[in-house]
């Protein structure tokens, strides 16, 4: 089964379960910033209100994105394994060498709240240049970093590090594919903390296995959880986390409270603190 088929099966299950509640369903509150798991067309048609939890997870997700980037480009999980398995012997000049951020070009796909927070954290590392791609230029967001709006193809070609923080939409689904990876530098590192379906995972596997790109770090996959026998897990140059972008105690607590407040406000017929406008 292809990744997009896995995702469709999951969404169909969610939609069937939700449909059983349709007759009396008035409010949905999701403890997430993403809403691609909801049957939005049906929800809109039935006039159901939806609460979600944006903003409160921006910092935590940006921190995780930077941590994943550093772990991937400096090969930290691989280095830990070498220590545990006895691979650490005498000093060797090029052993466990990775790639640094100083004087690099970072390309960010989706310069929204999280994309900006990632750039803000990476800037002190000595990044030379920021590029960004998306549906439209955002000069008000880019000014702080001197970021340049470029086509996706140019971002792939010029970036030393690519960080994906965009939303999953019909336009972005599968956009990081064979053509995208073939344009990247062989020394480039690819990071995705947005949604798994933005990436064609077979194409990513091929790019990593064939040395088309240096490494990848993923906090999101298709499906989730990723099967333990998935080919990506066999690669030493691919770091995969279990979708923990917002997983700090403070952030998850704040998300839970906001989700509850959204639900209660919706049931009362009051304005929600964070309502998705459909």
C-alpha positions in Angstrom: 0.0 0.0 0.0 1.4 3.4 -1.0 1.8 6.1 1.7 -1.1 8.2 0.3 -3.3 5.1 0.4 -2.4 4.5 4.1 -3.3 8.1 4.9 -6.6 7.8 3.0 -7.5 4.6 4.9 -6.8 6.4 8.2 -8.9 9.4 7.2 -11.7 7.2 6.1 -11.8 5.5 9.5 -11.9 8.8 11.3 -14.6 10.1 8.9 -16.8 6.9 9.5 -16.4 7.3 13.3 -17.3 11.0 13.1 -20.2 10.3 10.7 -21.8 8.1 13.4 -22.0 11.2 15.6 -23.3 13.6 12.9 -27.0 13.9 14.0 -26.2 15.6 17.3 -22.7 16.9 16.7 -22.4 20.6 17.2 -18.8 21.2 18.2 -15.4 19.6 17.5 -12.4 20.5 19.5 -9.0 19.2 18.3 -5.9 19.4 20.4 -3.7 20.3 17.5 -2.7 23.1 15.1 -3.3 20.8 12.1 -6.8 19.9 11.0 -6.1 17.8 7.9 -7.5 14.8 9.9 -11.0 16.3 9.9 -13.7 15.9 7.3 -13.9 19.6 6.7 -16.3 19.6 3.7 -18.9 17.7 5.7 -18.2 19.7 8.8 -18.8 22.9 6.9 -21.9 21.6 5.2 -23.4 20.7 8.6 -22.4 24.0 10.2 -20.3 22.3 12.9 -17.9 24.6 14.8 -14.3 23.6 15.2 -11.8 24.7 17.8 -8.1 24.1 17.5 -4.9 25.0 19.3 -2.5 27.2 17.1 0.2 29.5 18.5 0.6 27.7 21.8 2.8 25.0 20.3 4.9 27.3 18.0 8.0 27.6 20.3 8.0 23.9 21.3 7.8 22.8 17.7 10.5 25.2 16.6 12.8 24.0 19.3 12.2 20.4 18.3 12.9 21.3 14.6 16.3 22.9 15.5 17.1 19.9 17.8 16.3 17.5 15.0 18.3 19.4 12.5 21.4 19.5 14.8 21.0 15.8 15.7 20.8 14.9 12.0 23.5 17.1 10.5 26.0 16.2 13.3 25.0 12.5 13.3 24.2 12.4 17.0 22.1 9.2 17.1 24.7 7.4 15.0 27.4 8.6 17.3 25.6 7.4 20.4 25.2 4.0 18.8 29.0 3.9 18.1 29.7 4.5 21.8 27.3 1.8 22.9 28.5 -0.8 20.4 32.2 -0.2 20.8 32.8 1.7 17.6 34.6 4.5 19.5 38.3 3.6 19.3 41.3 5.7 18.5 40.9 9.3 17.1 40.4 9.4 13.4 40.4 12.7 11.5 37.2 12.2 9.5 35.3 9.8 11.7 31.7 10.8 12.4 32.1 14.1 10.6 28.9 15.9 9.8 27.8 19.4 8.5 27.7 22.7 10.4 25.4 25.7 10.2 28.0 28.4 10.1 28.0 30.3 6.7 25.3 28.0 5.4 22.1 28.7 3.4 18.9 27.5 5.1 15.7 27.1 3.0 12.4 27.1 4.9 9.3 25.8 3.2 6.4 27.7 4.8 7.5 30.9 6.6 4.5 31.0 9.0 4.6 31.1 12.8 6.7 28.0 13.2 8.9 28.7 10.2 9.7 32.2 11.6 10.4 30.7 15.0 12.8 28.2 13.5 14.7 30.9 11.6 14.9 33.0 14.7 16.6 30.2 16.5 18.9 29.3 13.7 20.1 32.8 13.0 22.6 32.9 16.0 24.3 29.8 14.6 25.8 32.0 11.9 23.6 31.1 9.0 24.6 33.2 6.1 21.4 33.3 4.1 17.7 32.3 4.5 15.5 31.4 1.6 11.8 30.6 1.8 9.1 29.2 -0.4 5.4 29.2 -0.1 2.1 30.2 -1.7 3.1 33.9 -1.7 5.9 36.3 -0.6 5.6 37.4 3.1 7.9 40.4 3.3 6.6 41.3 6.7 7.7 37.9 8.1 10.9 37.7 6.1 12.4 41.1 7.0 13.7 40.0 10.4 15.9 37.4 8.8 16.6 39.1 5.4 15.0 36.0 3.9 14.5 35.9 0.2 11.3 34.5 -1.4 12.3 32.0 -4.1 10.6 29.2 -6.2 10.7 25.8 -4.6 13.2 24.6 -7.3 15.7 27.3 -6.4 15.3 26.7 -2.7 16.1 23.0 -3.3 19.2 23.8 -5.4 20.8 26.4 -3.2 20.0 25.3 0.4 22.4 23.5 2.6 19.6 22.7 5.0 15.9 22.4 4.0 13.3 22.7 6.8 9.7 22.0 6.0 7.2 23.7 8.3 4.2 24.3 5.9 0.6 23.1 6.3 -0.6 20.0 4.5 -2.9 21.1 1.6 -3.7 19.6 -1.8 -0.9 21.9 -3.2 1.8 20.8 -0.7 0.9 17.1 -0.6 3.8 15.1 -2.1 5.7 18.2 -3.2 9.0 17.0 -1.8 9.5 14.3 -4.3 12.1 12.8 -6.7 12.4 16.0 -8.7 12.9 18.0 -5.5 15.5 15.7 -4.0 17.4 15.5 -7.3 17.9 19.2 -7.2 19.3 19.3 -3.7 23.0 19.3 -3.0 24.6 15.9 -2.2 25.7 17.5 1.1 22.3 18.9 2.0 20.2 17.9 5.0 16.4 17.7 4.8 14.2 18.2 7.9 10.4 17.8 8.0 8.3 18.7 11.1 5.1 19.6 9.3 3.1 16.6 8.0 4.4 13.3 6.6 2.3 13.5 3.4 4.2 16.6 2.3 7.0 14.1 1.4 7.0 11.3 -1.0 8.7 8.8 1.3 9.8 6.4 -1.4 11.5 9.2 -3.2 13.1 10.3 0.0 14.4 6.8 0.7 15.9 6.5 -2.7 17.6 9.9 -2.4 19.1 8.9 1.0 20.1 5.4 -0.1 21.7 6.5 -3.3 23.6 9.4 -1.7 21.6 12.1 -3.6 21.3 14.0 -0.3 23.4 13.7 2.9 20.7 13.1 5.5 17.1 13.6 6.6 15.4 14.2 10.0 11.7 13.5 10.3 9.3 14.2 13.1 6.3 13.3 10.9 5.7 10.3 8.6 3.0 8.5 6.6 1.6 6.5 8.3 1.9 7.3 11.9 3.2 5.3 13.7 5.7 4.2 11.1 5.9 0.4 10.8 9.1 -0.9 12.4 10.1 -2.6 9.2 9.8 0.5 7.1 12.8 1.0 4.7 13.6 4.5 6.1 14.3 3.0 9.5 17.1 0.9 8.0 19.1 4.0 7.0 21.8 5.4 9.2 21.5 8.8 7.6 17.8 9.2 8.5 16.7 10.2 12.0 13.0 9.6 12.7 11.1 10.8 15.8 7.5 9.9 16.9 5.8 13.2 16.1 6.9 14.9 19.4 7.1 18.5 18.1 4.8 19.9 20.7 5.8 17.4 23.4 6.8 19.6 26.4 4.9 19.4 29.6 4.0 23.1 29.5 2.9 23.1 25.9 0.7 20.0 26.1 -0.9 21.3 29.3 -1.7 24.6 27.6 -3.0 22.8 24.5 -5.3 20.7 26.7 -6.7 23.7 28.5 -7.3 25.6 25.3 -9.0 22.6 23.7 -11.3 22.3 26.7 -12.1 26.0 26.7 -12.9 25.8 22.9 -15.3 23.0 23.5 -17.1 24.6 26.4 -17.4 27.9 24.6 -18.8 26.2 21.6 -21.3 24.2 23.6 -22.5 27.5 25.2 -22.7 29.2 21.9 -20.0 31.7 22.8 -17.0 32.8 20.8 -14.2 30.2 21.0 -10.7 31.3 22.1 -9.3 29.7 18.9 -12.0 28.8 16.3 -11.2 27.4 12.9 -13.0 29.6 10.3 -14.4 27.4 7.6 
